[in-house]
Amino acid sequence: MTETAYIKTPLGITKIEGDENGISVVSVLDSSEEITTVIPEVLEDAVYQLHEYFNGKREDFDLLLNPEGTNFQKKVWDALLKIPFGKTCSYLELSKTLGDPKAIRAVASANGKNPLWIIVPCHRVIGSDGSLTGYAGGLHRKKWLLEHESPTKQQSLF
């Protein structure tokens, strides 16, 4: 049976779904859901590790993942897991990694369908020119995540 929890993060309410086979969905919502007060046991590790990530105490996730997608999408999502914390790559670089530089649109599409927000770091993929290209969670969230992971933290003057 799939369990669901809603937690508060610096970027909004996050929905987490999963069962004994692993975490299947982590998504940020633009709506306000009631925060889950008792986290289902199968989701406890995911909640704990996401809190650690947002508190700057975790760079990699160690969770059993079970996203739904095509074989190609899963291949792209596996490649995303290899992008190190604090680093970015372009859609073209990702396509080359997967063995087909011409598959850039298909790779971008699979990236956009990633059901495991933050855990599978699709926010680390940028345009070849360094631009923050489309992001399902909103470009403001992508910018926040990349700054959060940046090895050189920008200090605000104001």
Order of alpha helices (4+ residues) and beta strands (2+ residues): beta-beta-beta-alpha-alpha-beta-alpha-alpha-beta-alpha
